[in-house]
């Protein structure tokens, strides 16, 4: 027996003509280690796949939120443009109305009220 390898069974040579079998040629000492390693790799692969799926879900949610935000921004921009147009029209109407009041006041004072009687208070 070869004690330095850590196996309880002696090292047997693998016959390559028979192909690989599922048993470890060194015996039971290395089989749990290999099984543990493959189990760990499998768990890591599952965790990576789950993480990738969660990342895809987060990305899809972020894209949906971005689409909603763009739509709201477009609606807000349209509402702002409409409000600015209304403000412009109201200012223009205010300017013309005060201009007409001013013109009326100038003509009223210049021509003496167009023949209307003036009220004289004692």
RONU-44183 format. One record per residue: residue number from 1; x, y, z of N, C-alpha, C, O in turn. Coordinates in steps of 0.02 Angstrom, whole numbers. Example, Ala and Ser with C-alpha at 12.3 -4.5 7.8 and 13.67 -1.06 7.14 Angstrom:
<sites>
SITE    n    n_xx    n_yy    n_zz   ca_xx   ca_yy   ca_zz    c_xx    c_yy    c_zz    o_xx    o_yy    o_zz
SITE    1     660    -284     390     615    -225     390     660    -165     390     712    -166     423
SITE    2     642    -112     354     684     -53     357     645       2     394     670      57     402
</sites>
This chain:
<sites>
SITE    n    n_xx    n_yy    n_zz   ca_xx   ca_yy   ca_zz    c_xx    c_yy    c_zz    o_xx    o_yy    o_zz
SITE    1      42     -59       0       0       0       0      44      62       0      96      65      31
SITE    2      19     111     -36      55     174     -39      21     222       9     -34     247      -4
SITE    3      53     234      66      23     274     119      31     349     104      -9     389     129
SITE    4      80     368      66      94     439      53      39     472      12      31     533      15
SITE    5       1     434     -25     -52     464     -66    -115     478     -27    -159     513     -52
SITE    6    -122     453      33    -181     465      74    -237     417      61    -291     426      89
SITE    7    -228     368      20    -281     321       3    -273     259      45    -218     240      65
SITE    8    -329     227      59    -327     164      96    -312     106      50    -285      55      70
SITE    9    -331     116     -12    -319      62     -60    -257      78    -100    -241     137    -110
SITE   10    -222      28    -123    -162      42    -163    -181      73    -230    -236      62    -256
SITE   11    -135     113    -257    -147     146    -321    -148      94    -375    -100      56    -384
SITE   12    -202      92    -413    -208      46    -469    -198      85    -532    -216     144    -536
SITE   13    -172      53    -580    -163      86    -645    -228      82    -683    -262      30    -682
SITE   14    -246     136    -717    -308     139    -755    -295     108    -823    -248     127    -858
SITE   15    -337      63    -841    -332      32    -906    -371      77    -955    -432      79    -953
SITE   16    -335     112    -999    -367     160   -1044    -408     126   -1098    -450     158   -1130
SITE   17    -396      64   -1109    -436      30   -1161    -507      18   -1138    -553      13   -1179
SITE   18    -518      13   -1073    -585       3   -1046    -624      69   -1041    -685      68   -1033
SITE   19    -590     124   -1045    -623     190   -1038    -626     210    -965    -609     172    -920
SITE   20    -649     271    -955    -654     297    -887    -718     271    -855    -771     268    -886
SITE   21    -712     254    -793    -771     233    -755    -788     288    -705    -750     336    -697
SITE   22    -843     281    -671    -864     332    -623    -831     322    -555    -843     362    -510
SITE   23    -793     272    -548    -760     261    -483    -690     289    -487    -657     288    -539
SITE   24    -668     315    -431    -601     343    -427    -551     287    -420    -561     242    -379
SITE   25    -497     286    -460    -449     232    -454    -410     234    -389    -380     184    -370
SITE   26    -411     290    -354    -374     295    -290    -417     272    -232    -392     265    -176
SITE   27    -480     261    -243    -521     235    -189    -565     289    -158    -579     340    -188
SITE   28    -585     276     -96    -634     318     -63    -605     383     -35    -643     426     -13
SITE   29    -539     392     -35    -510     452      -6    -521     514     -49    -532     568     -22
SITE   30    -519     508    -114    -526     566    -157    -597     575    -184    -615     629    -206
SITE   31    -637     524    -182    -705     528    -210    -747     581    -175    -780     620    -209
SITE   32    -748     586    -109    -787     640     -76    -762     710     -95    -802     756    -101
SITE   33    -697     717    -104    -670     783    -122    -693     803    -192    -712     861    -203
SITE   34    -690     756    -238    -713     770    -306    -787     784    -307    -810     830    -340
SITE   35    -825     743    -271    -897     753    -267    -913     822    -236    -958     856    -260
SITE   36    -877     840    -184    -888     905    -152    -871     962    -200    -908    1012    -204
SITE   37    -817     955    -237    -798    1006    -285    -851    1015    -340    -870    1071    -356
SITE   38    -874     959    -368    -925     964    -420    -991     991    -392   -1027    1027    -427
SITE   39   -1008     972    -331   -1068     999    -299   -1062    1074    -290   -1110    1111    -302
SITE   40   -1003    1097    -269    -991    1169    -261    -996    1205    -328   -1026    1258    -333
SITE   41    -966    1176    -380    -969    1206    -447   -1042    1210    -472   -1062    1259    -502
SITE   42   -1079    1157    -458   -1149    1156    -479   -1189    1210    -442   -1230    1244    -472
SITE   43   -1176    1217    -377   -1210    1269    -338   -1191    1339    -362   -1233    1383    -366
SITE   44   -1127    1348    -379   -1104    1412    -405   -1137    1427    -473   -1156    1484    -486
SITE   45   -1144    1376    -514   -1176    1386    -579   -1249    1404    -571   -1275    1447    -606
SITE   46   -1283    1371    -524   -1354    1387    -511   -1360    1458    -484   -1405    1495    -504
SITE   47   -1315    1477    -438   -1316    1545    -410   -1303    1597    -465   -1335    1649    -467
SITE   48   -1256    1582    -510   -1241    1629    -565   -1301    1635    -612   -1317    1690    -635
SITE   49   -1334    1579    -626   -1393    1581    -670   -1449    1621    -637   -1482    1661    -670
SITE   50   -1459    1610    -572   -1511    1649    -536   -1495    1723    -536   -1539    1765    -546
SITE   51   -1431    1739    -525   -1410    1809    -525   -1420    1840    -594   -1442    1898    -600
SITE   52   -1404    1802    -647   -1414    1827    -715   -1488    1839    -729   -1507    1889    -759
SITE   53   -1531    1792    -706   -1603    1800    -717   -1629    1861    -679   -1671    1898    -705
SITE   54   -1605    1872    -618   -1625    1930    -580   -1601    1994    -614   -1637    2044    -615
SITE   55   -1540    1993    -641   -1514    2051    -676   -1556    2067    -738   -1570    2125    -753
SITE   56   -1577    2015    -774   -1620    2025    -833   -1687    2054    -811   -1715    2097    -845
SITE   57   -1714    2030    -756   -1778    2056    -731   -1771    2129    -710   -1814    2170    -725
SITE   58   -1715    2146    -676   -1704    2216    -657   -1696    2260    -718   -1720    2316    -720
SITE   59   -1661    2234    -769   -1651    2273    -830   -1718    2285    -865   -1731    2340    -890
SITE   60   -1760    2234    -868   -1826    2242    -900   -1868    2293    -861   -1903    2334    -892
SITE   61   -1865    2290    -795   -1903    2338    -755   -1876    2408    -765   -1915    2456    -770
SITE   62   -1810    2415    -769   -1780    2481    -781   -1799    2508    -850   -1813    2568    -857
SITE   63   -1801    2465    -900   -1822    2487    -967   -1895    2510    -967   -1912    2559    -999
SITE   64   -1937    2474    -930   -2008    2493    -926   -2015    2561    -890   -2054    2603    -912
SITE   65   -1977    2570    -835   -1980    2634    -800   -1954    2691    -844   -1980    2746    -842
SITE   66   -1902    2677    -883   -1876    2727    -929   -1927    2745    -982   -1935    2804    -999
SITE   67   -1962    2696   -1008   -2014    2709   -1058   -2070    2752   -1029   -2094    2799   -1061
SITE   68   -2090    2736    -967   -2142    2775    -934   -2118    2846    -921   -2156    2894    -932
SITE   69   -2056    2853    -899   -2029    2920    -885   -2024    2961    -949   -2039    3021    -949
SITE   70   -2004    2930   -1004   -2001    2967   -1068   -2070    2989   -1090   -2079    3044   -1115
SITE   71   -2120    2945   -1081   -2188    2962   -1100   -2214    3021   -1058   -2246    3066   -1084
SITE   72   -2200    3019    -992   -2221    3073    -949   -2185    3138    -967   -2215    3192    -966
SITE   73   -2121    3133    -983   -2083    3193   -1002   -2111    3223   -1066   -2115    3284   -1073
SITE   74   -2130    3181   -1113   -2160    3205   -1176   -2226    3241   -1162   -2239    3294   -1190
SITE   75   -2268    3211   -1120   -2332    3242   -1103   -2321    3308   -1066   -2356    3358   -1079
SITE   76   -2273    3310   -1021   -2258    3370    -983   -2232    3425   -1029   -2250    3483   -1021
SITE   77   -2189    3406   -1076   -2163    3455   -1123   -2219    3484   -1166   -2219    3544   -1180
SITE   78   -2265    3442   -1187   -2322    3466   -1226   -2366    3513   -1185   -2389    3564   -1210
SITE   79   -2378    3495   -1122   -2418    3538   -1078   -2383    3604   -1066   -2416    3657   -1063
SITE   80   -2317    3603   -1058   -2279    3665   -1049   -2284    3709   -1110   -2293    3770   -1104
SITE   81   -2278    3680   -1169   -2283    3718   -1231   -2352    3749   -1238   -2359    3807   -1258
SITE   82   -2404    3712   -1220   -2472    3738   -1223   -2481    3796   -1174   -2511    3847   -1190
SITE   83   -2454    3788   -1114   -2459    3841   -1063   -2421    3903   -1085   -2445    3959   -1076
SITE   84   -2362    3894   -1115   -2325    3952   -1140   -2362    3988   -1196   -2361    4049   -1200
SITE   85   -2395    3950   -1239   -2435    3981   -1293   -2493    4021   -1263   -2507    4077   -1286
SITE   86   -2526    3994   -1212   -2581    4030   -1180   -2556    4094   -1146   -2588    4146   -1151
SITE   87   -2498    4089   -1113   -2470    4149   -1080   -2455    4202   -1132   -2469    4261   -1122
SITE   88   -2426    4182   -1188   -2411    4230   -1242   -2475    4263   -1268   -2477    4324   -1277
SITE   89   -2527    4223   -1279   -2590    4251   -1304   -2622    4298   -1253   -2648    4351   -1271
SITE   90   -2620    4280   -1188   -2648    4323   -1137   -2610    4388   -1131   -2639    4441   -1122
SITE   91   -2544    4385   -1136   -2504    4447   -1133   -2519    4491   -1193   -2524    4552   -1186
SITE   92   -2524    4461   -1251   -2540    4499   -1311   -2609    4531   -1305   -2618    4590   -1323
SITE   93   -2658    4494   -1280   -2725    4522   -1270   -2724    4578   -1218   -2758    4628   -1226
SITE   94   -2685    4569   -1165   -2680    4621   -1114   -2648    4684   -1143   -2671    4740   -1130
SITE   95   -2596    4675   -1182   -2563    4733   -1213   -2611    4771   -1259   -2616    4832   -1255
SITE   96   -2647    4735   -1301   -2693    4768   -1347   -2752    4800   -1310   -2774    4854   -1329
SITE   97   -2776    4768   -1257   -2831    4798   -1220   -2809    4863   -1185   -2846    4912   -1186
SITE   98   -2749    4863   -1155   -2725    4925   -1124   -2708    4978   -1176   -2716    5038   -1163
SITE   99   -2686    4956   -1234   -2674    5005   -1288   -2740    5037   -1309   -2742    5098   -1319
SITE  100   -2792    4998   -1316   -2857    5026   -1334   -2884    5072   -1280   -2913    5124   -1295
SITE  101   -2874    5054   -1217   -2896    5098   -1162   -2857    5163   -1165   -2886    5217   -1156
SITE  102   -2792    5158   -1178   -2751    5220   -1184   -2773    5263   -1242   -2778    5324   -1235
SITE  103   -2785    5232   -1299   -2808    5271   -1357   -2876    5302   -1343   -2887    5360   -1361
SITE  104   -2920    5266   -1312   -2986    5293   -1295   -2979    5351   -1247   -3013    5402   -1254
SITE  105   -2935    5344   -1197   -2925    5397   -1148   -2897    5460   -1182   -2919    5515   -1167
SITE  106   -2849    5451   -1228   -2820    5509   -1263   -2873    5544   -1305   -2879    5605   -1302
SITE  107   -2912    5506   -1343   -2964    5537   -1383   -3020    5567   -1341   -3048    5619   -1358
SITE  108   -3035    5536   -1286   -3088    5562   -1242   -3068    5629   -1212   -3108    5675   -1210
SITE  109   -3005    5635   -1190   -2982    5698   -1161   -2969    5750   -1214   -2978    5810   -1202
SITE  110   -2947    5730   -1273   -2930    5778   -1325   -2993    5810   -1355   -2993    5870   -1370
SITE  111   -3045    5771   -1364   -3105    5797   -1397   -3161    5813   -1348   -3217    5827   -1369
SITE  112   -3147    5812   -1286   -3196    5834   -1236   -3254    5787   -1225   -3307    5810   -1206
SITE  113   -3247    5726   -1236   -3298    5677   -1219   -3351    5668   -1271   -3403    5638   -1256
SITE  114   -3342    5692   -1330   -3387    5682   -1386   -3458    5708   -1372   -3507    5675   -1387
SITE  115   -3461    5768   -1344   -3526    5800   -1335   -3564    5776   -1273   -3622    5796   -1264
SITE  116   -3535    5738   -1232   -3568    5717   -1170   -3564    5773   -1120   -3516    5811   -1118
SITE  117   -3614    5778   -1080   -3613    5830   -1028   -3567    5809    -972   -3562    5751    -954
SITE  118   -3535    5860    -946   -3490    5845    -891   -3526    5857    -826   -3569    5900    -819
SITE  119   -3508    5816    -778   -3539    5822    -713   -3498    5871    -671   -3439    5859    -659
SITE  120   -3528    5926    -651   -3492    5976    -612   -3517    5971    -540   -3576    5981    -525
SITE  121   -3471    5957    -496   -3488    5951    -426   -3477    6019    -392   -3428    6052    -408
SITE  122   -3521    6040    -344   -3512    6104    -310   -3453    6105    -262   -3440    6156    -230
</sites>
